[in-house]
Amino acid sequence: MKESFYVEFSPGSRHFRDTLARPENIKILREACQEITGRETGVRIAVKDPAAQNQPLTREDEERQAKQDLRAPPPKATRWFKRC
């Protein structure tokens, strides 16, 4: 059975997840895990969204979500024109 090293990031840390998910960084993690445990280890990286799993948001998650909502551009207005 192959062991797994699981790393989980919050939605606001997507940049860090993307950096860690680069092939060269995955290789380094696998090699380090194998050196420590003596077994071949897979690496799983995920972004966890507590709201999607019906789990209560932490205060930090709520603050991060509020900041993201403030940064989000307003929705584009849609206009429907009828050409004559």
C-alpha positions as CSV (number, residue, x, y, z in Angstrom):
1,M,0.0,0.0,0.0
2,K,1.3,3.4,-1.0
3,E,1.4,6.1,1.8
4,S,0.1,9.6,1.1
5,F,1.2,13.0,2.3
6,Y,-1.8,15.3,2.3
7,V,-1.5,19.1,2.3
8,E,-4.6,21.2,2.6
9,F,-4.9,25.0,1.9
10,S,-7.6,27.5,2.6
11,P,-9.2,29.2,-0.4
12,G,-7.2,32.4,0.3
13,S,-3.9,30.5,0.0
14,R,-4.4,29.3,-3.5
15,H,-1.1,30.9,-4.6
16,F,0.8,28.8,-2.1
17,R,-1.0,25.7,-3.3
18,D,-0.1,26.5,-6.9
19,T,3.5,27.0,-6.0
20,L,3.7,23.7,-4.0
21,A,1.9,21.8,-6.8
22,R,4.7,22.5,-9.3
23,P,6.3,19.2,-10.5
24,E,9.7,20.1,-9.1
25,N,8.3,20.8,-5.6
26,I,6.2,17.6,-5.6
27,K,9.3,15.7,-6.4
28,I,11.2,17.3,-3.5
29,L,8.3,16.4,-1.1
30,R,8.2,12.8,-2.3
31,E,11.9,12.4,-1.9
32,A,11.8,14.0,1.6
33,C,9.0,11.7,2.7
34,Q,10.8,8.7,1.3
35,E,13.9,9.6,3.1
36,I,12.1,10.1,6.4
37,T,9.7,7.1,6.3
38,G,11.8,4.8,4.1
39,R,8.7,4.2,2.0
40,E,7.4,5.5,-1.3
41,T,4.9,8.3,-0.6
42,G,2.4,10.0,-2.8
43,V,1.6,13.7,-2.4
44,R,-2.0,15.1,-2.4
45,I,-2.6,18.8,-2.4
46,A,-6.1,20.3,-2.0
47,V,-7.9,23.6,-1.4
48,K,-10.5,23.2,1.2
49,D,-13.6,25.3,1.2
50,P,-15.4,24.9,4.5
51,A,-18.6,26.6,3.1
52,A,-18.9,23.9,0.4
53,Q,-18.7,21.1,3.0
54,N,-21.4,22.7,5.3
55,Q,-18.8,23.3,8.0
56,P,-18.9,26.5,10.0
57,L,-16.4,29.1,8.8
58,T,-13.7,30.1,11.2
59,R,-13.4,33.7,12.1
60,E,-10.3,33.9,9.9
61,D,-12.2,32.4,6.9
62,E,-15.1,34.8,7.5
63,E,-12.7,37.8,7.5
64,R,-10.9,36.5,4.3
65,Q,-14.2,36.0,2.6
66,A,-15.3,39.6,3.5
67,K,-12.1,41.0,2.1
68,Q,-12.5,39.0,-1.1
69,D,-16.1,40.2,-1.5
70,L,-14.9,43.8,-1.2
71,R,-12.2,43.2,-3.9
72,A,-14.5,41.5,-6.3
73,P,-15.6,43.7,-9.2
74,P,-19.3,44.5,-9.5
75,P,-21.2,42.3,-11.9
76,K,-21.4,43.6,-15.4
77,A,-24.7,45.1,-16.5
78,T,-26.3,43.4,-19.3
79,R,-28.2,45.4,-21.9
80,W,-30.5,44.1,-24.4
81,F,-31.0,46.1,-27.5
82,K,-33.4,45.5,-30.3
83,R,-32.1,46.5,-33.7
84,C,-34.6,47.8,-36.1
